[in-house]
Amino acid sequence: MEPAAATSLQPEMSLSPLSPISSSPATPLPVVKTKPKTAVMEALEDITYGSVAGVVGKYIEYPFDTVKVRLQSQPDHLPLRYTGPLDCFRQSIRADGFLGLYRGISAPLVGAALENSSLFFWERIGRDAAYKMGMAPRGEPLPLTQLWLTGAFSGAMTSFILTPVELVKCKIQVPETEGGVVKAPLKPIPVIRDIFRHQGLAGFWHGQLGTLIREAGGCGAWFGSKETVSKLFREWNEGGVTSEEQLALMRADALPLWQQAVAGASAGMSYNFLFFPADTVKSRMQTTPIGESTAKMTFSSEAKALWKQAGIKGFYRGCGITVLRSVPSSAFIFMVFDALKKYLPMQ
């Protein structure tokens, strides 16, 4: 198609009232071409926008996460302190007020920024590797099975960053008692110092196996479910559309906001439900009082103790409230991340 400047002057052209009429052709506006993003810019976007999305999601979900950890970490040898999520909410608010549910949020905010930036960064690395291995032509969508695998790879890599952050968070979220009296809330820096003093550097990865299982499996489901539901929505939206031009425009554009929210919510529910037992065992391991020996506390020994105490139900304490809080949290994480990538691209 020839540019407009190559044609003769058209009668409908608007002329400036301050300029004389001229028969010379109009000068075309320059076409602005955006440079393709470099790998560095892509990585910077993943880290920056993933961090922002993670912080937003953490503020939404944190009170529910506090309740979940308190339900999961009830000891074997004592009667259950909480009868369920609502009772835990009620007791927690009565004891500390609503802001008490945000106890220890500073470390998790850092953790959420690290976690989500790492997840999106490693997921993109996984996609690049899949293209290089010939799983799909570059520029074409990867098969859904590959997207589940790249999500699992992302989660596995992120688990090594996440375990120390969650260890500190869990010890702060669960109040310690002495003689039936609740001790003063712990602070992040003293907790970090005490862990290092009693268990050394390796002590920060106590519970790593549980985090690895939860993150590898859960993030495979997180990214995979989001992409699966998004694909179903696109197919539904394109139903009956026969124009290739219109189809190309629809595929280049983002899904409607409500569909993005549903896809993100389904991702959060899949992540939290499928591998919740691993998270329960991990939380029990990480809420051991500082100073107690953890040498004999393994993932399998804690799993056996929990099974003996409460059976399969014990592995799902707090699952309902965790899945519930993941609906708005994951929806916002994906919506914020995708919106920032689309409207604030780094060049």
C-alpha positions in Angstrom: 0.0 0.0 0.0 1.4 3.4 -1.1 1.8 6.1 1.5 -0.7 9.0 1.3 2.1 11.4 0.3 2.6 9.6 -3.0 -0.9 10.4 -4.2 -2.1 13.7 -5.6 -3.5 16.4 -3.3 -7.0 15.4 -2.2 -9.8 17.9 -2.1 -10.7 17.0 1.5 -7.3 17.8 2.9 -7.4 20.4 5.7 -5.2 23.4 5.1 -3.8 25.8 7.6 -5.6 29.2 7.4 -2.2 30.8 7.9 -0.5 29.2 5.0 -1.0 29.8 1.3 -2.6 27.1 -0.8 0.1 24.9 -2.4 -0.1 22.2 -5.0 2.9 20.4 -3.5 2.2 17.0 -1.9 1.8 16.9 1.9 4.8 15.6 3.8 4.0 12.3 5.5 4.4 12.0 9.3 7.4 9.9 10.2 6.6 6.3 11.3 7.8 5.8 14.8 9.2 2.3 15.3 9.7 0.9 18.8 12.9 -1.0 19.3 12.5 -4.6 20.3 13.1 -5.2 23.9 16.5 -6.5 24.9 16.9 -9.4 27.3 18.1 -6.9 30.0 14.9 -4.8 29.6 12.7 -7.9 29.7 14.5 -9.0 32.9 14.2 -5.5 34.4 10.4 -5.5 33.6 9.9 -8.9 35.2 11.8 -7.9 38.4 10.3 -4.4 38.8 6.7 -5.2 37.8 6.7 -8.6 39.5 7.8 -6.8 42.7 5.0 -4.3 42.5 2.4 -6.9 41.8 3.6 -9.1 44.6 3.4 -6.2 47.2 -0.2 -5.5 46.1 -1.2 -9.1 46.4 0.5 -9.5 49.8 -1.4 -6.6 51.4 -4.7 -8.3 50.2 -3.8 -11.8 51.5 -1.7 -11.3 54.6 -4.5 -11.4 57.3 -5.7 -14.6 55.8 -2.2 -16.0 55.7 -1.7 -15.2 59.4 -4.8 -17.2 60.3 -3.7 -20.1 58.0 -0.3 -20.4 59.7 -1.8 -20.3 63.2 -4.3 -23.1 62.2 -1.5 -25.2 60.6 1.0 -24.9 63.5 -1.2 -26.1 66.4 0.9 -28.6 68.4 0.3 -32.3 68.6 0.3 -32.7 72.3 -2.3 -30.0 73.3 -6.0 -29.5 72.5 -6.6 -27.5 69.4 -6.6 -23.8 70.3 -8.8 -22.8 67.3 -11.9 -24.6 66.1 -11.6 -23.1 62.6 -10.8 -20.0 60.6 -13.6 -17.8 62.0 -12.7 -18.7 65.5 -9.0 -18.0 64.8 -10.0 -14.6 63.3 -12.1 -13.8 66.4 -9.5 -14.8 68.9 -6.7 -13.0 67.0 -8.6 -9.7 66.7 -9.7 -9.9 70.4 -6.1 -10.4 71.5 -4.3 -8.0 69.1 -6.8 -6.0 67.2 -7.2 -6.2 63.4 -3.7 -4.8 62.8 -2.4 -7.8 64.8 -3.2 -9.9 61.7 -0.6 -7.8 59.9 2.1 -8.8 62.5 5.4 -9.3 60.8 4.3 -8.1 57.4 7.6 -6.3 56.7 9.5 -9.5 55.9 6.7 -10.9 53.8 6.5 -7.7 51.8 10.1 -8.1 50.9 9.5 -11.8 50.3 6.5 -11.1 48.1 8.5 -8.7 46.0 11.4 -11.2 45.7 9.0 -14.2 45.1 6.9 -12.6 42.3 9.8 -10.9 40.6 11.7 -14.3 40.7 8.6 -16.2 39.5 8.0 -14.1 36.5 11.7 -13.8 35.7 12.4 -17.6 35.8 9.1 -18.3 34.0 10.3 -16.2 31.1 13.7 -17.9 31.2 11.9 -21.3 31.0 9.8 -20.1 28.0 13.0 -19.0 26.2 14.6 -22.4 26.9 11.4 -24.1 25.5 11.6 -22.1 22.3 15.3 -22.9 21.9 14.6 -26.6 22.3 12.1 -26.3 19.5 8.9 -26.9 21.5 7.2 -24.3 19.2 8.3 -21.8 16.5 9.5 -18.5 18.0 6.6 -16.1 18.2 4.0 -18.8 18.3 2.3 -19.8 21.7 3.8 -22.7 23.5 1.7 -25.8 24.2 -0.1 -25.7 27.5 1.9 -28.7 28.8 5.1 -26.6 28.3 3.6 -23.7 30.1 2.8 -25.9 33.1 6.4 -27.1 33.0 7.9 -23.6 32.8 5.8 -22.6 35.8 7.1 -25.6 37.8 10.7 -24.7 36.8 10.1 -21.1 38.0 8.7 -22.3 41.3 11.5 -24.7 42.0 14.1 -21.9 41.4 12.1 -19.4 43.5 11.8 -21.8 46.5 15.4 -21.3 47.4 14.8 -17.5 47.8 11.5 -18.0 49.5 12.3 -20.5 52.3 14.3 -18.1 54.5 11.7 -15.3 54.1 8.9 -17.7 55.1 10.8 -19.0 58.0 11.1 -15.6 59.6 7.5 -14.8 58.7 6.1 -18.0 60.3 8.0 -17.5 63.5 6.6 -13.9 63.8 3.0 -14.9 62.9 2.6 -17.5 65.6 2.7 -15.9 69.0 4.8 -17.7 71.6 3.4 -18.4 75.1 5.1 -18.9 78.4 3.0 -20.2 81.4 -0.2 -19.5 79.4 0.8 -15.9 78.8 1.4 -14.7 75.2 4.9 -13.2 74.8 5.6 -9.9 73.1 5.5 -10.1 69.3 8.8 -11.0 67.7 10.6 -8.6 65.3 12.3 -9.6 62.1 15.9 -8.5 62.9 16.0 -10.3 66.3 14.5 -13.4 64.7 17.1 -13.4 61.9 19.9 -12.9 64.5 18.6 -15.8 66.7 18.2 -18.2 63.9 21.8 -17.6 62.8 23.1 -17.9 66.3 21.4 -21.2 67.0 21.4 -22.9 63.7 23.9 -21.1 61.5 23.4 -20.1 57.8 21.9 -23.5 56.9 19.1 -22.9 59.5 17.5 -20.4 57.2 16.6 -23.2 54.8 14.8 -25.3 57.5 11.7 -26.6 55.7 13.2 -26.2 52.2 11.8 -29.5 50.9 8.2 -28.5 51.8 8.7 -25.1 50.0 10.2 -26.9 47.0 7.3 -29.3 46.7 4.8 -26.6 47.2 6.4 -24.0 44.8 7.4 -26.4 42.0 4.0 -28.1 41.9 2.0 -25.1 42.9 3.6 -22.7 40.4 3.2 -25.2 37.6 -0.5 -25.0 38.5 -0.4 -21.2 39.0 1.0 -20.3 35.6 -0.6 -23.3 33.8 -4.1 -22.7 35.1 -3.9 -19.0 34.2 -2.8 -19.8 30.7 -5.3 -22.6 30.3 -8.3 -20.4 31.4 -7.0 -17.5 29.3 -6.9 -19.8 26.2 -10.4 -21.0 26.9 -11.6 -17.4 27.1 -9.9 -16.4 23.9 -11.5 -19.3 22.0 -14.8 -18.3 23.5 -14.4 -14.7 22.5 -13.3 -15.6 18.9 -16.3 -17.9 18.4 -18.1 -16.9 15.2 -15.5 -14.4 14.1 -14.4 -15.2 10.5 -12.4 -12.1 9.6 -8.7 -12.8 9.8 -8.0 -9.1 10.4 -10.4 -9.0 13.3 -9.0 -12.2 14.8 -5.5 -10.7 14.6 -6.7 -7.6 16.5 -8.4 -9.7 19.1 -5.4 -11.9 19.7 -3.1 -8.9 20.0 -5.3 -7.2 22.6 -5.6 -8.1 26.2 -8.6 -10.1 27.5 -11.4 -8.1 29.1 -10.7 -7.2 32.7 -13.2 -9.6 34.2 -11.7 -12.5 32.2 -8.2 -11.6 33.4 -9.5 -11.6 37.0 -11.1 -15.0 36.6 -8.0 -16.5 35.0 -5.8 -15.1 37.8 -8.2 -16.3 40.5 -8.3 -19.8 39.1 -4.5 -19.8 39.2 -4.4 -18.9 42.9 -7.0 -21.5 43.8 -5.1 -24.2 41.9 -1.7 -23.2 43.4 -3.0 -23.3 47.0 -5.3 -26.4 46.9 -3.2 -28.9 45.0 -0.1 -28.8 47.2 -1.5 -27.5 50.5 -0.4 -30.6 52.5 3.3 -29.8 51.7 2.7 -26.2 53.0 1.1 -27.5 56.2 4.2 -29.7 57.0 6.5 -26.8 56.1 4.7 -24.4 58.5 4.9 -26.9 61.3 8.6 -27.2 60.8 9.1 -23.4 60.6 7.1 -22.5 63.7 9.4 -24.5 66.0 10.4 -22.1 68.9 13.8 -20.6 68.3 16.5 -22.5 70.3 14.8 -25.9 70.0 16.8 -28.5 68.2 15.6 -29.1 64.6 18.2 -31.8 63.8 15.7 -34.7 63.9 12.8 -32.6 62.5 12.5 -33.8 58.9 9.7 -33.3 56.4 8.8 -37.0 56.6 8.9 -37.2 60.4 6.6 -34.1 60.7 4.2 -35.6 58.1 4.0 -38.9 60.0 3.4 -37.0 63.3 0.6 -35.0 61.7 -1.0 -38.1 60.1 -0.9 -39.8 63.5 -2.5 -36.8 65.2 -5.2 -35.8 62.8 -5.2 -38.0 59.7 -5.8 -36.5 56.3 -7.8 -33.6 57.7 -4.8 -32.3 59.6 -3.0 -31.7 56.3 -5.8 -29.4 55.2 -6.1 -27.1 58.3 -6.6 -23.6 57.0 -7.0 -24.8 53.4 -10.4 -23.2 52.9 -9.3 -19.7 54.0 -6.1 -20.0 52.0 -7.9 -20.8 48.8 -10.4 -18.0 49.5 -7.8 -15.3 50.0 -6.0 -16.5 46.9 -8.9 -15.4 44.7 -8.5 -11.6 45.0 -4.7 -11.9 45.6 -3.8 -13.8 42.5 -6.3 -12.0 40.3 -4.7 -8.7 41.3 -1.1 -10.0 40.9 -1.7 -11.0 37.3 -3.8 -8.0 36.4 -1.2 -5.5 37.8 1.7 -7.3 36.2 0.1 -7.6 32.8 -1.1 -4.0 32.9 2.3 -2.7 33.8 4.0 -4.7 31.0 1.4 -3.4 28.5 1.1 0.2 29.4 4.6 1.0 30.9 7.0 -0.9 28.7 10.7 -0.3 29.3 12.7 0.6 26.2 
